[in-house]
Amino acid sequence: MSMSLDGYIAGPDDRPGQELGRDGGRLFNWLDDRMSEGINGQVYAEAMATGAVISGRRTFELAGRWQGDHHDGVPIHVLTHDIDPADEPPGSAKFYTDVNACANEAREAAGDRAVLVHGASAARALLAAGQLDELELHLVPVLLGDGRRLFEPTGREHIELELVRRLEGRDATHLRYRVVHREAKQP
């Protein structure tokens, strides 16, 4: 997820026709180097080497459903609150209301490759369910001041993260964290 220093992954008023919100496109300037052999190109290539995608429904719709193909025909798993049986998603996309089923099927589809997650709601749901193993943030040196936050207060216990990689690219610092899953307490 590309994110501003103040925690936003889209500017204010994100909607069809303005999918990244006002000034939210700034969060993706680092992608101008995506075809380079530099750090940004490396990070982009890793994202495109994933074997499945999990997306929140809102992100899926704002992205025009990726016309049924996010990249290389990998399966798209869409977390949603409701499924309309008459709404057939395009390509390999499939709707899920159960976060665990979604995560398990995405992992199975990805095989030995990673699963790419799009959307704040999807990331939060996966994290809350203990289904998020790593979090990769592309931290962009800008303060958007408003918009859609990646994380909102949950009222739950804190979650520990362990930094496993930091790369400095043009217009972004790429941070990868491992989610430290707590062991269940013994009675």
N, C-alpha and C positions, 0 to 999 in steps of 0.2 A: 504494500500500500504506500503510495506517495502521500506524504503528510507535511503540513506546515509546522513550524516550530511551536505554534500554539495549539496544535492537535487537530487541525481540520484536514479532511480528505477531499472536500469540495467547498467551494465558496458559497455564499448565501444564494438562495433562490435557485437551487438546482432543479431542473425540470426539462421536459423534452424541448429540444432546440437550444438549451443552455445546460447541457448535461453535467458540466463540472461547476455550475454556479458562476456568479460574477467573480471574475479574476481567478477562478479555480484552475484554469488552464496553465497557470504559472507553475503548478505542482508537477507538471509533466515536461517542462523544458529540458530536463535531463535526457528525455527520450530522443532529442535531436541527435544525440550521439549513439543511438541504439545500433547502428550498423558499423560502428567503429570497432577497432580491436582493443580499445581502452576499457576502463572499468565499467562505464555505462553499457557498453556493448556486451561485456561479459555478463552483467547482471540481467540484461534483457534476454540474452541467449539462454540463460538458466531458466527464466520464466517461460520461455517458449519451448523448453525441453520437458515441461511437465506433462504428465500422462492423463490428467483429468482436471476439470474445473468445478469448484463449488461457488455459486453466486447467490446473493440474496435476490429476491424477486424484483425489488425496486431497481437495483443495479442492472439486472438482466433486461428489464423493460427500457430503462434509460439508454442502454447500449444497443437498442434496436434488436434485442435478442441475438445479437451477433450474427444475424441471418442464419442461425443454426450452426455456426462454425467459429468457435473462439480462435483456435489455431490447430492446424493439422488434423482436423476431424476428431479431436479428443472429446470424450463425453462431457456434457455440461450438466451438472446437478444443481437444481435451483431450489433453494429453501424458500418456502412460502407459508403463509398462515392458512390459506384456503386453496383448494384445487377445484377448478371448474372443469368437469369432465368434457365439456365441449371445446375447451381450449387446448388444442394440440400444439405443443411447443415444436419449433422447427428442428430439423437435423437430429442430432443425437441428444438433444436436451430433454430432461425429465424433471418433473416437479416432485417435491417431497415436503411433507409437513413434519416428519420425524427427523430431527437433527442427527441422531445416531445412525439411523438407516441410511441417510444421505452420506454421512462421512464414511461409513463402512463400505457402501457400494462404490463411492468415489475411489477409495483406497484400492479396492479390488480391481476396478477398471484401470487404475494407473499402474498396477503391477509394481515393478521395482522403481518407478519414477515418482516424483513428488506430485502432490495435488496443489493446484493454485487456487487461492481463495480471493474472491472479489466481493466487496461491499462490507460496510461497517456492521450491519445487522447480522450478516452471515458470520463474520469473524467473532462478534460478541457471543452469538449462539453457540458456536463451536467451542469457544473458550469456556463458557459456562458449563457445557456438557463434558468437559475434559477431553475434547476431541481435537484440540489444536496443539500440535507438537512444537511448531516453530512459528515465529512471527517475524516477517521481514518488512522493515520500514525503510522507505526512501525519504529521508529527512531533508526537506528543502528549506533553505535559509530565507524564509519569508514569514511574516505574521499576517495572516488573512483577516483576523479580527472577528470573524463570524463565518457561519456555514455549517457543514455537517461534520460532526466530530467522529473520530474513530472510536473513542471510548467515552462512555457516559458513566456517572456514578451508579453503582449497582447495589450498594448496601451489603454486598458480600465481603467475605474476607479478602485480604489482598492476595495478589498472585505474584509469585517470584518469577523473574526472568533472568536467564544467564546469557550474557553477551557471548556469542560464538564467532562473530565475524563483523568487522567494520572495514568498509572500503570507501575511499574518498574519490568520488567522481566529480565531473563538472556539473555544477548546479544541484548536487545531492550527495549526502553521506548515506551510504547503504549499510543498514544495521540489521543483523540477523540475531534473533534471540531464541533460545530454547526455553520452552515453558517448563518450569519445574513443577511437576505434578506431585502433590503431597501424598504420602502413603496414608491409607485409611488407618484411623486410630483403632488400636486393639481394645476390646472391652475389658 
